[in-house]
Amino acid sequence: MHNYNSVWFKQHYYNCLQNVAQESVMKSKKHERLAYRLSDIIIRLNAGERLDIFELADTYKVSTRTLKRDFQDRLTVLDFRESGPQFYLLNPKSIGYLNVDDIKRFANFASVQELLPQIDRQFFHQHLNQSILVKGYDYEDIQERRQDFEAINKAIRGCHYIEFDYYKISDSPTYNRRKKYRLAPYHLLNKNGIWYVVGQTHDRTKTFCFTQISNLQVNTETFECYEDIKKEIVTTDSLFFGNQIKEIVVQVNAKVAGYFERRDLLPNQNLIRRLENGDLLLACKDVHPKEVIPIVQYWIPHIRVISPNTLNKDLEATITKYLMEI
């Protein structure tokens, strides 16, 4: 009989989770570096700075050839007064035009446009189209669904209702079924590599996986687009609108606290306080457990759920079951 509370089992479980996630993390690092470089360049251009490609090469430790590709392929939509070969400067009328959210969205699109193929490059060049959001770095190829993707994006811009069949996938094959929906679409959103359509149906905000949509039709009837709904979709990290827990509190060990301070690794992450031993108390507000628990599992044994207690017990049961089966 194994001791499931032993140090060996906890470390073994942790190692298994680390191995599963390592490949995904390695893939995202390259795009994170690229997004960081592009966002920094955009910030400097937006501030009116005249950039020297040789100085940039030294700053970012990349070749001038790479930087020329940044400017000529990834940032070509910007309104340049000087566009190389050595110096780059925005037109005066475009300086200060982008806010923080614009820059973040712009850099994310620019850094992954090769992965998104042609379908999404078109939308990127439509100057930060507000109907599309990007949250993540590894993207599925939806080239075969190009017409539907374009149709939904057009419907969003024109505030037209859409109708479609939706194949809902569940844990049990017997419950997998197709259902018809009529939706007021607000955004196309990419979260962790998967494209979603977010909109309102029966006065509720719902999220639909794009690749599970079929028989799409765009209606001529229009709907009123409410700014408060748009703001909710844009500002939250959650995909489970209306099904969230008000708050999940976790404690992060001081050994890994720096990773959570450097950037938000949890959805809707907020710092409650730093404890005397260096641990962090973090709150995730208005999220679904499915969005938090996988991240907690990845960081075991350096993180634990404080509240709600029922969630912590469910996690313990999951870990115990996993250890019994290996």
C-alpha positions, 0 to 999 in steps of 0.5 A, a space after each residue: 500500500 502506497 503512502 499518498 501523502 509521502 514526499 516521494 509520491 508528491 514529488 513524483 506527481 509533480 514531476 509527471 505534471 511538469 513533463 506533460 506541460 514542458 513541451 507546451 511551455 517551450 513552444 510558447 517561449 519563442 513567441 513570448 520573446 517575440 511579442 515582448 520585442 515587438 511590444 517594446 518597439 511599438 511603445 518606443 515608436 508610439 512615444 515618438 522615438 526614432 529607432 536605429 536598427 543597429 542599436 535595436 540589434 544590440 538591445 534585443 540581441 538579434 540580427 539586423 536581418 531579424 529586425 528588418 523582418 519585424 518592420 517589413 513583415 510584422 509591423 508593416 501596418 504602422 504609419 511610418 515616416 521613415 521606414 529604413 533601412 537604418 532608421 524607423 520613425 512614425 508619422 507625427 500624426 500617428 504618435 501617441 495614437 495607440 494605448 496600452 491595450 492596443 499595443 498589447 493586442 498589436 504585438 500579440 497579432 504581429 508575433 503570431 501572424 505566421 502561425 495564424 496563416 493568411 486568414 488572420 493576417 488579413 484581420 491583423 492588417 485591418 488595424 487592430 480590429 476590435 472584434 478579434 482578441 488574442 490571449 495566448 501564443 499557440 494557435 490552431 490552423 483554421 484555414 479550412 474554415 476561412 469563409 465561416 471565420 470571415 463571415 462571423 467577423 463581418 457579422 460582428 462588425 455589422 452587428 448581425 445575428 448568426 445562426 449555427 449548429 453546435 456540436 457540444 463535446 462532453 466527457 461521456 460520448 452518449 451526451 455529445 449532441 448537436 444543437 441549433 443556436 441564434 447568437 448576437 456575436 460580439 468577439 472572436 477570441 483565441 484562448 490558449 490556441 483555440 478560437 472561440 465565438 463569444 456572444 449573447 443568446 437569450 440575454 446570456 453571454 456564452 462562449 462557443 468553440 469555433 471549430 464545433 460550429 457548423 451550418 453557419 448562417 448570417 442573418 440580415 437582422 441586426 442587434 444592439 451592441 452594448 458596451 458593458 457586455 463588450 467590456 466584460 468580454 475584453 477585460 476578463 480572462 474567463 471563458 465561462 460567462 455566468 458560470 464563474 465562482 466569485 473568488 478562488 484564493 491560492 497560496 504560492 510558495 516563496 520559491 516560485 513567487 517571482 513567476 507569479 509576480 512577473 506576469 499573471 499566470 492565473 486568470 483574473 489574478 489579483 494580489 491579496 498580500 505577501 506573507 512574512 515568509 515570502 509566500 503570496 496570497 492570490 485571488 482569482 475573481 469571477 473564474 471557473 474552477 476548470 480555468 484555475 485547477 489545471 494551473 494549480 496542478 502544474 505548480 504542485 507542490 508550490 501552490 495550494 488552494 485556500 478557498 473555497 474549501 470544497 475546491 481544495 477537497 476536490 483537488 485532493 481527491 483527484 490527486 489521490 485517484 491519480 496516484 492510486 492508478 499509477 
